[in-house]
């Protein structure tokens, strides 16, 4: 195989083996942070990071079985775990990153960047999955590649949703866990988070909310099945679908946030308590 070209990856054929917990959770957290933070990774590097994420998910899938992957439960569980540590930027950091843009102009730039990032992940994931489908001995890996792509895109969109709240100055209050829960619920419902937050937002998702999140993950996973085509068609389909879906989600969330921003007492200055993000240029860990 030529240097730099990727071939099918091999994963444990038996996902009922006992899990190996050594570093799997921290690896997933680190890989997701890299995928959502660096939109300038080339397709080859994106494919390698997605492949490593799929490998880490394979460790999680042992004992749970393939059904936990394709049924969305494992992806939803991992998304809940990584959401608090997504590197969400505040308004000051976003304006600095996008040359002082504000308001709708800033939101347009942010959405365009996230849609490109989502499309790049889809294209890399589609190419990677197509390679797995071409090799029957590694067919077991295809669900894991799809799971990795779906998880990465969901994390990109949750981060986008949280940053759009900063753009429209519609704060979410509470602990890091409460804010993460609020944004996961908003992503599930395809709308803005409920304004305010605080004690009204639980720090963990309840059973009903988790089931709704899992259903949303399954819908997104199903759309990514179109990447299971020949190499180039899978890559193109993955990119197009992810760009379209991320853009549609952003449009719905922006409409909701515009309405919230017009309500009396919703703007940041009208609230007391702990803000979603302290002012400053550094990304803030939602676990704080």
Secondary structure, DSSP 8 states (H G I E B T S, - for coil): --TT--------S-TTS----TTHHHHHHHHHHHHHH-TT--HHHHHHHHHHHHHHHHHHHTTT-HHHHHTSHHHHHHHHHHHTT--B--HHHHHHHTTT--HHHHHHHHHHHHHHHHHHHHHHHHHHHHHHHT-GGGTTHHHHHHHHHHHHHHHHHHHHHHHHHHHTTB-EES-HHHHHHHHHHHHHHTS---SEEGGGS-SS--HHHHHHHHHHHHHHHHHGGGG-SSHHHHHHHHHHHHHHHHHHHHHHHHHHHHHHHHSTT-BGGG--S--SS-SSSS-B-TT-
